[in-house]
Amino acid sequence: METNNSYIKHILFIWLLILAVLIIHTKGIYKFKFLEFNEASGHLQPLEMSYKEHNILGLKNIVYAVPFGPPFYHPNRKDKLDDSKTIRTYSISHAKYLIDNKIKKLDHFNIIDHYKGFNIFTNENGSKYFATLDYNISNLKFEYFKEYFPSLNIQELKKKIDKSF
């Protein structure tokens, strides 16, 4: 009988210790590293739903075209996004172009420069440059995830951005 009480006391002590650690961590009194988990930041914006069996979503500076059926995975899980055939690109119009032309390459997202609140991109063959509004910037004249200032080179694009202010 004495050993049963001893086991119960040990188990109760361990549960109370775990509970105390969780309360201390949750209240912010002390942050335990082993309880820190990566959290997704930003919010997923539905940009266009039901476009040719894809939902077009926006998160930060990236447009995702998610085919019907598979779930949407965390953006850092590129292998899962590739398995589910999720297209990653920089604008709504480019996502529609990729869907319409059934282009198999999935990752079309590469910012080449930041300039005055805009992200500067180039198309796949480098013949056209354009800008999209950065998600951290609030500007009533421009919408997020849309292409602006199409140009043949970066200098021309930056001049167009300067003229817009």
QUIPE-V338796 format. One record per pair of residues at least 24 apart in sequence whose ideal C-beta (glycine too) atoms are under 6 Angstrom apart, sorted by the first residue. I is the first residue (numbers start at 1). GAP is how many residues later the second one is. D is the distance in whole Angstrom. If there is no record, write none. Layout:
# QUIPE-V338796
I,GAP,D ; I,GAP,D
This chain:
# QUIPE-V338796
47,45,6 ; 52,47,5 ; 54,45,5 ; 56,39,5 ; 58,87,5 ; 60,75,5 ; 61,58,6 ; 61,74,5 ; 62,26,6 ; 62,47,5 ; 63,26,5 ; 63,29,6 ; 63,32,5 ; 63,82,5 ; 64,24,6 ; 65,30,4 ; 65,34,6 ; 82,24,6 ; 90,31,5 ; 90,42,6 ; 91,41,6 ; 91,54,6 ; 91,56,5 ; 92,53,5 ; 93,54,6 ; 115,43,6 ; 115,46,6 ; 116,45,6 ; 118,43,6 ; 129,25,6 ; 129,28,5
